[in-house]
Amino acid sequence: MTDSENRPDLAGLQRRLAEFAAARNWQPYHTPKNLVAALSVEASELVEIFQWLTPEESARVMTDPQTAHRVRDEVADVLAYLLQLCQVLDIDPLTALAAKIERNEHRFPAPQASDRTEET
């Protein structure tokens, strides 16, 4: 099996998160307001890891195993709350992202080759 065959899909992860919450009777607390607040807290915890690093240090953050573990955990927490929010609000996150990218491509067109200045 390849890595892509073992890789979880978004719908499966959302289902596991919902089952996890249901088994603990947490669904009453998973309101959009609460999920957005939790998402913000977890995003802030991710920011905290990078807060005082230089740009160069931040680019190397995954080279330290302990820090890399913290970054992966916080990314997972952010994604978990975002996926739960999407499920509660019936948003397909991949469709929403694709639509946003398309809007941004129209709002912020890439410069044409003739518009770029040549570096010498």
MARZA-859580 format. One record per residue: chain; residue number from 1; x negated, y negated, z of N, C-alpha, C in turn. Coordinates in pm, 1 decimal. Each point is the difference from the previous one (the first is absolute). Layout:
<recs>
ch|i|n_px|n_py|n_pz|ca_px|ca_py|ca_pz|c_px|c_py|c_pz
A|NUM|X|Y|Z|X|Y|Z|X|Y|Z
...
</recs>
This chain:
<recs>
ch|i|n_px|n_py|n_pz|ca_px|ca_py|ca_pz|c_px|c_py|c_pz
A|1|-82.8|119.3|0.0|82.8|-119.3|0.0|-86.8|-125.1|0.0
A|2|44.6|-99.5|-73.6|-72.7|-126.8|-2.8|51.1|-90.0|110.7
A|3|-74.9|-108.6|24.1|41.7|-96.3|101.6|137.5|-56.8|-31.1
A|4|28.5|-25.3|-129.5|129.4|-58.3|-35.9|114.5|97.4|28.5
A|5|-26.7|130.1|-4.8|104.4|97.6|32.2|26.2|6.1|149.9
A|6|-99.8|-33.2|81.1|13.5|0.9|145.8|44.5|-134.7|55.1
A|7|-1.0|-99.9|-84.1|29.0|-136.5|44.1|149.7|-16.9|27.4
A|8|33.2|-55.6|116.8|142.7|-20.2|30.0|61.4|-106.8|-91.4
A|9|128.2|11.6|-24.0|70.5|-100.6|-79.6|76.8|-92.1|94.3
A|10|35.6|-118.7|-51.2|67.3|-99.2|84.4|131.8|52.3|55.8
A|11|79.7|63.1|-84.2|129.7|50.3|47.2|-19.2|103.5|110.6
A|12|-98.6|85.9|-14.7|-28.0|99.9|102.8|-45.8|-63.3|130.3
A|13|-83.1|-103.3|-11.3|-44.9|-69.7|120.7|116.2|-72.7|67.4
A|14|87.0|-62.0|-79.2|116.1|-67.4|57.6|90.1|101.2|70.1
A|15|16.3|116.0|-59.9|82.0|105.1|60.5|-61.9|45.0|133.3
A|16|-131.8|19.9|1.9|-67.0|40.9|124.8|12.6|-106.6|107.7
A|17|-13.7|-126.8|-37.8|16.1|-108.5|97.2|142.7|-2.1|55.8
A|18|98.6|19.1|-88.0|140.0|1.1|44.9|26.1|117.9|92.8
A|19|-55.1|117.0|-34.2|17.3|117.9|84.4|-67.9|-19.2|135.3
A|20|-117.6|-61.1|-0.2|-73.2|-28.3|123.5|83.5|-90.4|90.8
A|21|54.5|-107.1|-58.2|82.2|-93.6|77.5|128.3|66.7|48.1
A|22|63.8|79.2|-85.6|125.5|67.1|37.1|-22.4|98.2|114.3
A|23|-109.5|73.5|-3.4|-28.6|98.0|104.9|-18.4|-67.4|135.8
A|24|-30.4|-127.7|1.7|-21.6|-73.8|123.7|113.7|-98.3|29.4
A|25|101.5|4.4|-86.1|114.9|-89.1|11.0|-41.9|-147.5|-2.5
A|26|-92.6|-32.6|-89.1|-49.8|-137.1|-12.3|73.8|-81.2|-105.9
A|27|88.4|63.3|-77.6|66.0|-73.0|-109.8|73.1|-125.9|46.1
A|28|64.1|-1.6|118.3|67.4|-124.1|40.7|-94.3|-120.1|11.6
A|29|-126.5|27.7|21.7|-98.2|-107.8|15.5|-63.5|-40.5|-133.2
A|30|22.8|80.0|-101.3|-61.6|-26.1|-130.0|88.5|-90.7|-85.6
A|31|27.2|-115.9|55.3|74.0|-102.8|-73.4|-99.0|-76.3|-87.9
A|32|48.1|-66.3|-104.7|-93.2|-79.3|-81.6|-81.8|-97.9|83.1
A|33|64.0|-69.8|93.6|-71.4|-96.7|84.7|-111.5|66.8|78.1
A|34|28.8|110.8|64.7|-101.1|68.7|80.0|-112.6|56.5|-86.2
A|35|35.4|53.7|-115.0|-101.8|57.2|-88.7|-91.8|-108.5|-55.7
A|36|56.4|-115.5|-34.7|-82.8|-110.9|-48.8|-92.4|-49.7|111.0
A|37|51.1|-8.1|121.2|-83.7|-42.7|112.3|-113.6|100.4|22.4
A|38|31.3|128.1|-2.1|-102.9|102.7|18.9|-101.8|-3.8|-114.0
A|39|47.8|-22.5|-120.9|-88.8|-11.7|-116.2|-96.9|-116.3|19.6
A|40|50.6|-111.0|47.3|-83.7|-117.6|24.7|-105.5|28.0|107.0
A|41|38.9|67.1|105.3|-93.6|33.4|107.9|-111.3|89.9|-52.9
A|42|37.9|102.4|-76.4|-100.4|92.7|-52.4|-91.5|-69.2|-101.0
A|43|54.8|-88.6|-82.8|-84.0|-75.8|-93.4|-97.6|-87.7|77.6
A|44|44.5|-56.7|110.6|-88.1|-81.4|84.0|-111.2|84.7|61.9
A|45|31.3|122.3|36.0|-102.8|88.7|54.3|-104.8|32.1|-106.4
A|46|41.2|9.4|-124.7|-94.3|19.5|-109.7|-85.7|-124.7|-18.1
A|47|61.8|-115.7|5.2|-74.4|-126.5|-9.7|-103.6|-9.3|111.4
A|48|37.3|43.5|119.8|-89.7|-10.2|115.6|-133.6|70.1|-25.2
A|49|3.2|111.2|-70.6|-123.4|74.5|-29.0|-96.2|-86.3|-82.3
A|50|53.3|-78.5|-90.7|-81.1|-79.3|-92.9|-24.5|-143.3|47.5
A|51|66.7|-40.6|105.4|7.8|-140.3|38.8|-132.8|-74.5|1.1
A|52|-101.6|51.9|61.3|-124.3|-75.7|14.5|-112.4|53.6|-87.6
A|53|32.8|84.6|-97.2|-101.9|53.0|-89.4|-30.9|-99.3|-111.0
A|54|-123.1|1.3|-44.7|-34.4|-78.7|-118.0|59.0|70.9|-121.7
A|55|8.2|-67.9|-113.6|48.4|69.0|-120.9|-81.9|125.6|-31.4
A|56|-130.3|-8.6|20.6|-86.1|115.5|-27.1|28.3|114.7|97.1
A|57|16.9|-32.5|127.2|32.0|103.3|99.3|135.8|63.4|-29.4
A|58|95.1|-80.5|-39.7|133.4|53.9|-28.5|-3.1|95.2|-119.3
A|59|-88.1|-25.7|-95.6|-11.4|88.2|-116.4|-60.3|135.1|37.8
A|60|-71.8|4.9|111.9|-64.9|124.0|44.6|74.1|67.4|116.2
A|61|119.8|-44.0|29.3|69.9|45.9|120.4|21.9|151.9|2.0
A|62|11.4|61.6|-115.5|27.4|143.6|-2.7|-126.1|84.9|16.2
A|63|-116.6|-64.0|11.6|-123.8|76.4|18.1|-20.9|43.6|144.5
A|64|65.9|-66.0|93.4|-7.5|39.3|140.6|117.3|93.6|29.1
A|65|-26.2|125.6|34.8|109.2|96.9|17.7|106.9|-42.8|100.0
A|66|-39.8|-59.2|111.3|98.4|-40.5|101.6|88.9|-112.9|-52.8
A|67|-60.9|-99.1|-63.2|77.6|-110.8|-55.7|86.3|49.0|-115.2
A|68|-55.1|85.9|-83.4|76.5|54.7|-113.1|124.4|73.1|49.9
A|69|-14.3|73.4|109.0|113.8|71.4|58.9|107.2|-99.2|45.6
A|70|-43.0|-108.1|64.7|94.7|-103.3|45.2|71.3|-63.8|-118.4
A|71|-75.0|-31.4|-105.9|60.2|-62.1|-118.6|103.8|95.0|-60.8
A|72|-36.3|126.4|-17.4|95.7|96.5|-57.6|125.0|11.7|86.2
A|73|-15.7|4.0|132.0|115.8|9.8|89.8|91.5|-121.8|-13.1
A|74|-59.4|-119.2|-4.8|83.5|-121.0|-10.6|66.3|-9.5|-137.1
A|75|-70.0|39.4|-104.5|61.5|3.7|-133.8|118.3|96.9|1.5
A|76|-18.0|114.0|63.7|108.6|98.4|10.4|118.7|-57.6|76.7
A|77|-26.3|-71.1|109.3|108.4|-60.3|77.1|76.0|-104.2|-82.5
A|78|-74.2|-84.3|-72.0|63.6|-101.7|-84.6|86.7|68.0|-105.6
A|79|-54.7|98.8|-66.8|74.7|69.5|-105.0|121.6|72.4|56.9
A|80|-14.7|59.6|116.4|112.8|72.3|61.6|116.8|-94.8|25.9
A|81|-28.9|-114.2|60.6|109.5|-93.6|26.8|56.9|-58.6|-128.4
A|82|-83.9|-24.9|-98.6|50.1|-51.4|-127.6|90.0|103.1|-68.0
A|83|-40.2|125.6|0.5|83.3|104.3|-61.3|131.6|17.8|75.1
A|84|-4.0|-10.5|132.7|123.6|10.6|77.5|92.8|-118.2|-29.4
A|85|-57.5|-118.8|-11.0|79.2|-118.1|-34.7|63.9|17.3|-137.7
A|86|-78.1|48.4|-95.1|54.2|22.2|-134.7|114.5|99.7|2.4
A|87|-13.2|102.9|80.3|106.3|100.2|8.3|126.6|-59.8|61.2
A|88|-14.2|-75.5|107.8|115.3|-61.1|66.5|70.8|-99.3|-92.3
A|89|-78.1|-74.5|-79.4|58.1|-101.5|-89.1|28.0|52.6|-140.6
A|90|-24.8|129.0|-22.4|22.0|64.1|-130.3|-78.6|-71.7|-111.1
A|91|-128.8|-18.0|26.2|-92.0|-58.8|-97.5|-94.8|109.6|-46.6
A|92|-14.7|14.6|-130.3|-101.4|89.7|-54.0|-129.3|-80.8|-5.3
A|93|-98.0|29.9|86.3|-119.2|-84.4|6.3|-80.8|-1.3|-129.5
A|94|-5.6|110.9|-70.8|-75.9|3.0|-125.3|68.1|-82.2|-108.6
A|95|131.4|6.2|-6.5|74.0|-81.2|-96.5|-13.0|-147.9|34.7
A|96|7.8|-32.3|129.1|-14.1|-138.9|43.2|-138.4|-53.2|-35.2
A|97|-102.7|81.1|21.2|-136.2|-42.7|-31.7|-18.7|-17.9|-150.0
A|98|51.1|93.0|-78.5|-12.7|-11.6|-145.9|67.8|-126.9|-50.6
A|99|117.6|-31.0|53.7|71.7|-120.9|-40.8|-77.6|-125.2|41.4
A|100|-59.4|1.8|118.0|-77.1|-115.2|47.7|-125.1|-21.1|-85.3
A|101|-68.0|106.2|-35.3|-117.7|-11.2|-86.6|39.8|-60.6|-134.2
A|102|110.9|47.5|-56.0|45.3|-53.2|-128.7|32.7|-149.2|10.8
A|103|69.7|-40.0|107.3|29.5|-143.3|19.1|-128.8|-80.9|11.7
A|104|-96.9|52.5|74.5|-126.0|-71.7|16.7|-78.8|-8.5|-130.1
A|105|10.1|102.3|-83.2|-67.7|-5.5|-130.0|56.2|-113.0|-85.4
A|106|128.8|-26.0|13.9|61.6|-111.2|-74.1|-30.3|-134.1|66.5
A|107|2.2|-2.9|132.4|-27.0|-125.2|72.3|-145.1|-43.5|-11.1
A|108|-89.8|97.2|0.2|-143.5|-29.2|1.4|-69.1|73.1|-115.0
A|109|22.6|-44.3|-122.6|-60.4|71.5|-113.3|-153.0|-7.0|5.8
A|110|-62.3|106.4|-44.6|-145.8|2.9|-4.7|-47.1|-99.4|-105.4
A|111|-111.0|-65.8|26.6|-51.5|-94.9|-100.0|-34.9|73.6|-129.2
A|112|25.1|-65.8|-109.5|-37.2|55.9|-129.8|-150.9|-12.2|-15.9
A|113|-57.6|83.9|-83.6|-144.4|-2.4|-20.9|-46.0|-139.0|-43.0
A|114|79.5|-69.1|-79.2|-37.9|-133.9|-47.3|7.1|-102.7|111.6
A|115|76.2|27.7|107.2|13.4|-92.6|112.6|-115.8|11.0|98.8
A|116|-69.6|112.6|-4.2|-109.2|23.4|94.9|-125.0|-73.9|-45.1
A|117|-72.5|-48.8|95.9|-127.9|-62.1|-34.4|-106.1|108.4|-0.8
A|118|-87.0|-5.3|-95.7|-105.7|99.2|-9.9|-111.3|-37.5|95.4
A|119|-48.7|102.4|70.0|-111.6|-22.3|90.7|-128.5|30.5|-75.6
A|120|-96.2|-85.3|17.2|-128.7|22.4|-68.3|-109.1|30.7|96.1
</recs>
